[in-house]
Amino acid sequence: MLLEILTAISLVLVLEGLLPFISPGGYKSAIRAMLELPENRLRIIGLSSMIAGVVLLTLVR
């Protein structure tokens, strides 16, 4: 179980690092755009992302 959790965290870190590595300028632009969004919209985006992740995990497993 611990190995699977560490594997999942490792994959998240790799995926999170792809955009700043491939396109640092695009990453900065995305962060700037995110700073402009209201907090409620960011919460909705975060919730949608979590739901999509749970659905995808359910389908894969």
Backbone torsions as a table, in degrees:
resi	resn	phi	psi	omega
1	MET	NA	-46.9	179.7
2	LEU	-62.5	-39.3	178.3
3	LEU	-61.9	-40.2	178.9
4	GLU	-66.6	-39.3	178.4
5	ILE	-65.3	-44.7	178.8
6	LEU	-64.5	-36.2	176.3
7	THR	-64.3	-43.7	179.5
8	ALA	-63.7	-43.7	178.4
9	ILE	-63.2	-40.9	178.2
10	SER	-61.1	-43.4	179.1
11	LEU	-65.1	-38.3	176.9
12	VAL	-61.7	-44.3	179.8
13	LEU	-63.3	-39.9	177.9
14	VAL	-64.1	-47.1	-179.1
15	LEU	-65.5	-39.6	178.6
16	GLU	-65.5	-28.9	-178.6
17	GLY	-84.4	-11.5	-177.5
18	LEU	-63.8	-49.5	-175.5
19	LEU	-62.9	-49.2	178.6
20	PRO	-64.7	-27.4	178.6
21	PHE	-74.5	-45.6	-176.1
22	ILE	-74.9	-42.3	-175.2
23	SER	-142.2	82.1	-179.0
24	PRO	-59.6	-37.5	179.0
25	GLY	-65.8	-42.2	177.1
26	GLY	-64.0	-36.8	178.2
27	TYR	-64.6	-44.2	178.0
28	LYS	-62.2	-41.4	178.5
29	SER	-63.0	-41.2	179.6
30	ALA	-64.3	-40.5	178.6
31	ILE	-65.9	-42.1	177.9
32	ARG	-60.8	-43.7	179.7
33	ALA	-63.9	-37.5	179.4
34	MET	-66.0	-35.1	178.6
35	LEU	-64.9	-25.1	-179.3
36	GLU	-80.3	-20.0	-176.3
37	LEU	-74.8	145.0	174.2
38	PRO	-67.1	153.5	-177.2
39	GLU	-59.5	-37.6	-180.0
40	ASN	-61.8	-39.2	179.0
41	ARG	-66.9	-39.4	177.2
42	LEU	-63.3	-38.6	177.5
43	ARG	-63.4	-41.4	179.0
44	ILE	-64.5	-41.5	177.8
45	ILE	-63.3	-43.6	178.7
46	GLY	-63.4	-43.6	178.4
47	LEU	-63.4	-43.2	178.8
48	SER	-61.4	-40.5	178.9
49	SER	-64.6	-42.7	178.8
50	MET	-64.6	-42.7	179.5
51	ILE	-63.2	-44.4	178.2
52	ALA	-60.6	-40.3	178.6
53	GLY	-64.0	-42.3	178.9
54	VAL	-65.8	-42.7	178.6
55	VAL	-62.5	-46.2	179.4
56	LEU	-62.1	-43.1	178.5
57	LEU	-62.0	-40.7	178.6
58	THR	-63.5	-42.2	180.0
59	LEU	-67.6	-36.9	-178.1
60	VAL	-73.2	-39.2	-177.1
61	ARG	-87.8	NA	NA
